[in-house]
């Protein structure tokens, strides 16, 4: 074996061991224009409609907790399981899971 063959063999093992799985969700609300907050770390993910992407080292589904907030409407908390079925970010964003959330007007 040459040093080059050994190098590429080790490189392939390292890449396989560091494989990442990707998932994306297209989050929409009725009405649109709600701010989406990730309840795991309180970060703002965007304003509906928004496409959000996650990466994990495991192929297992990821549990997502979000809160939608919009002036004049009640805050809405929602959860869903995201399938980490894609090999790349691009693939995940091109084929996201759809999440539709209905908001209620304040006072109803």
Backbone bond lengths (Angstrom), bond angles and torsions (degrees), N, CA, C in turn:
res aa  C-N    CA-C-N  psi(-1)  N-CA   C-N-CA  omega(-1)  CA-C   N-CA-C  phi
1 X - - - 1.447 - - 1.524 109.91 -
2 X 1.287 114.36 140.78 1.461 118.30 177.40 1.520 109.51 -89.45
3 X 1.312 115.44 163.48 1.465 119.89 177.69 1.526 110.74 -62.04
4 X 1.317 116.85 -34.95 1.458 121.44 179.54 1.527 110.69 -65.14
5 X 1.324 117.34 -42.48 1.463 121.25 178.46 1.523 110.48 -62.66
6 X 1.317 117.08 -43.44 1.466 121.08 178.76 1.524 109.84 -63.63
7 X 1.343 116.87 -43.39 1.460 120.83 179.56 1.524 111.12 -58.30
8 X 1.341 117.83 -49.24 1.461 120.73 -178.77 1.523 111.60 -67.08
9 X 1.316 117.58 -33.33 1.464 120.51 176.23 1.517 111.27 -64.48
10 X 1.316 117.44 -45.52 1.461 121.42 178.23 1.527 111.28 -66.04
11 X 1.318 115.83 -40.01 1.463 120.47 178.54 1.527 110.69 -60.94
12 X 1.324 117.34 -42.34 1.472 121.46 179.53 1.523 111.00 -63.83
13 X 1.328 117.36 -39.94 1.466 121.36 178.65 1.530 109.87 -65.06
14 X 1.312 117.18 -43.55 1.466 120.65 179.63 1.519 111.35 -63.37
15 X 1.303 117.06 -43.60 1.467 120.90 179.36 1.525 109.90 -63.35
16 X 1.314 118.09 -44.46 1.471 121.27 179.60 1.517 110.54 -63.13
17 X 1.320 117.53 -39.37 1.456 121.27 -179.82 1.514 113.06 -69.75
18 X 1.308 118.09 -21.49 1.459 122.94 -178.72 1.527 111.46 -103.61
19 X 1.316 116.67 17.13 1.462 120.14 -177.06 1.524 110.07 -56.98
20 X 1.300 115.19 139.82 1.457 121.50 179.39 1.527 108.65 -115.45
21 X 1.302 114.52 147.31 1.450 121.81 176.42 1.520 107.37 -113.85
22 X 1.320 115.74 141.92 1.451 121.26 -173.41 1.523 110.56 -123.71
23 X 1.307 115.01 148.10 1.454 121.50 174.94 1.517 108.78 -145.90
24 X 1.322 116.26 152.84 1.463 120.73 179.66 1.519 109.06 -141.52
25 X 1.321 114.47 152.02 1.460 121.15 176.64 1.521 108.96 -129.80
26 X 1.316 115.49 138.78 1.454 122.42 172.00 1.518 104.88 -100.83
27 X 1.335 116.04 106.15 1.458 121.11 -175.20 1.520 108.59 -101.00
28 X 1.333 116.03 124.86 1.454 121.95 179.79 1.525 108.52 -129.34
29 X 1.305 115.30 155.63 1.463 119.87 177.14 1.519 108.80 -132.47
30 X 1.319 114.13 157.81 1.448 120.87 174.28 1.521 106.83 -121.34
31 X 1.332 118.99 107.18 1.451 127.96 3.31 1.534 111.67 -79.21
32 X 1.324 114.86 163.07 1.461 120.68 178.03 1.520 110.39 -73.62
33 X 1.335 115.59 168.87 1.460 120.70 177.29 1.509 113.87 95.82
34 X 1.335 117.41 16.72 1.469 120.82 178.12 1.522 109.80 -90.25
35 X 1.312 115.81 140.57 1.462 121.27 175.68 1.527 108.43 -76.28
36 X 1.337 116.36 134.04 1.466 122.27 -179.07 1.530 108.07 -106.32
37 X 1.341 116.03 122.19 1.462 122.03 -177.94 1.522 108.92 -114.69
38 X 1.333 116.88 130.02 1.461 122.77 174.53 1.525 107.45 -78.02
39 X 1.324 118.27 115.70 1.459 121.56 -176.19 1.526 112.78 -75.50
40 X 1.329 118.21 -11.95 1.466 120.07 177.70 1.519 111.76 -71.94
41 X 1.349 117.34 -30.87 1.471 119.51 -179.07 1.532 112.83 -141.37
42 X 1.324 117.85 9.35 1.470 124.38 178.27 1.531 114.11 61.18
43 X 1.328 117.39 24.76 1.461 119.32 175.62 1.527 109.65 -85.38
44 X 1.312 115.32 148.56 1.459 120.88 175.99 1.519 107.65 -85.64
45 X 1.330 116.01 123.38 1.461 121.73 -177.67 1.525 112.43 -88.51
46 X 1.313 116.74 -19.71 1.453 120.79 -179.43 1.513 110.97 145.89
47 X 1.318 115.62 -168.15 1.455 123.39 -179.83 1.521 107.72 -121.62
48 X 1.328 116.67 134.34 1.464 120.63 -176.07 1.517 111.55 -66.09
49 X 1.348 114.57 141.88 1.469 128.02 -3.30 1.528 110.78 -76.50
50 X 1.340 115.43 140.38 1.460 120.21 -178.34 1.523 109.59 -140.92
51 X 1.322 115.19 142.65 1.458 121.88 176.07 1.529 106.65 -104.94
52 X 1.335 117.16 125.24 1.462 122.02 -176.42 1.519 109.30 -123.25
53 X 1.333 116.50 142.26 1.458 122.87 -174.91 1.528 110.54 -122.73
54 X 1.355 116.20 141.45 1.464 122.81 176.10 1.520 109.33 -129.57
55 X 1.341 115.77 153.61 1.463 122.23 177.74 1.520 107.84 -130.99
56 X 1.322 115.74 138.04 1.466 122.71 179.79 1.516 109.34 -140.12
57 X 1.318 116.15 157.91 1.465 120.16 176.66 1.524 111.09 -84.82
58 X 1.311 117.51 -10.47 1.455 122.55 -177.94 1.526 110.54 -109.29
59 X 1.325 116.09 151.95 1.464 121.15 175.50 1.518 111.58 -82.93
60 X 1.328 117.30 -6.14 1.456 120.14 -178.30 1.519 110.55 -65.33
61 X 1.318 114.96 155.90 1.456 120.07 178.27 1.534 109.61 -65.47
62 X 1.311 115.91 151.72 1.465 122.26 179.83 1.528 107.87 -110.24
63 X 1.350 116.22 131.88 1.459 121.21 178.57 1.524 108.54 -87.35
64 X 1.323 116.70 123.49 1.454 122.87 -176.11 1.526 109.51 -113.49
65 X 1.332 117.07 128.29 1.470 123.85 174.83 1.520 108.01 -113.94
66 X 1.328 117.01 125.24 1.457 120.41 179.27 1.530 110.33 -133.24
67 X 1.326 114.69 160.17 1.461 121.76 171.80 1.519 107.18 -128.36
68 X 1.328 116.19 134.23 1.453 121.45 174.75 1.516 108.38 -106.31
69 X 1.326 115.61 136.26 1.465 119.91 179.44 1.520 109.67 -138.14
70 X 1.331 113.66 135.90 1.473 120.06 -179.34 1.516 106.90 -149.84
71 X 1.314 116.18 135.15 1.456 121.68 179.65 1.529 110.08 -56.05
72 X 1.340 116.38 132.46 1.461 121.59 179.65 1.513 113.51 88.19
73 X 1.354 117.12 -2.10 1.464 121.73 -178.92 1.523 110.00 -128.98
74 X 1.331 116.09 153.30 1.462 120.90 176.45 1.516 109.60 -69.70
75 X 1.345 116.75 140.01 1.461 119.60 172.87 1.512 108.59 -60.37
76 X 1.322 116.09 143.83 1.462 120.74 -178.79 1.525 108.47 -128.27
77 X 1.331 116.68 122.52 1.459 122.07 175.34 1.513 108.14 -97.45
78 X 1.329 115.80 137.62 1.459 120.89 -179.16 1.523 109.51 -144.32
79 X 1.315 116.04 153.92 1.462 122.36 178.15 1.521 109.02 -134.81
80 X 1.327 115.33 151.14 1.463 119.60 175.63 1.525 108.85 -157.30
81 X 1.323 115.19 158.42 1.465 122.00 174.86 1.518 108.24 -93.98
82 X 1.316 115.92 129.28 1.455 121.78 179.05 1.522 108.93 -104.75
83 X 1.320 116.96 126.17 1.452 121.72 178.25 1.523 109.49 -80.90
84 X 1.325 116.14 124.43 1.469 122.02 -179.57 1.532 107.59 -93.49
85 X 1.332 116.33 70.84 1.464 121.73 -169.03 1.515 114.80 -104.93
86 X 1.320 117.43 1.32 1.461 119.85 -175.47 1.524 111.58 -107.58
87 X 1.327 115.75 150.33 1.465 121.60 178.86 1.527 113.00 -87.73
88 X 1.339 116.67 -18.50 1.459 120.11 -178.04 1.524 110.42 -136.57
89 X 1.317 114.64 157.64 1.467 121.05 175.89 1.527 109.74 -61.15
90 X 1.324 116.29 -44.67 1.461 121.21 -178.61 1.529 111.25 -58.04
91 X 1.328 116.40 -45.65 1.460 120.86 179.20 1.528 111.06 -61.84
92 X 1.332 117.03 -42.83 1.462 121.13 179.53 1.528 110.97 -63.02
93 X 1.326 116.82 -45.25 1.461 120.39 -178.56 1.524 112.29 -68.95
94 X 1.331 117.69 -26.20 1.461 121.47 177.05 1.525 112.82 -79.17
95 X 1.340 117.41 -15.94 1.470 121.79 -177.08 1.530 109.88 -140.16
96 X 1.341 117.56 62.74 1.471 119.68 -176.25 1.522 112.70 -78.52
97 X 1.319 115.49 158.97 1.458 121.18 169.48 1.523 107.48 -77.09
98 X 1.328 117.10 143.40 1.452 120.97 -179.56 1.527 110.16 -96.57
99 X 1.326 115.50 132.21 1.462 122.56 177.69 1.525 106.38 -127.71
100 X 1.318 116.85 118.80 1.470 122.45 -178.91 1.523 107.99 -116.88
101 X 1.335 116.55 128.42 1.464 121.20 -175.79 1.530 108.83 -128.01
102 X 1.326 114.96 129.64 1.462 122.49 179.91 1.520 108.90 -92.67
103 X 1.333 117.06 127.73 1.457 121.66 178.07 1.516 109.59 -100.04
104 X 1.333 115.86 146.00 1.475 121.72 178.55 1.524 108.96 -105.86
105 X 1.315 116.23 138.19 1.462 120.32 176.80 1.523 109.32 -63.33
106 X 1.322 116.14 147.89 1.465 119.90 176.14 1.522 109.25 -61.09
107 X 1.335 116.25 142.90 1.457 121.26 178.84 1.511 114.16 85.98
108 X 1.310 118.79 3.58 1.483 120.95 178.82 1.492 111.07 -106.81
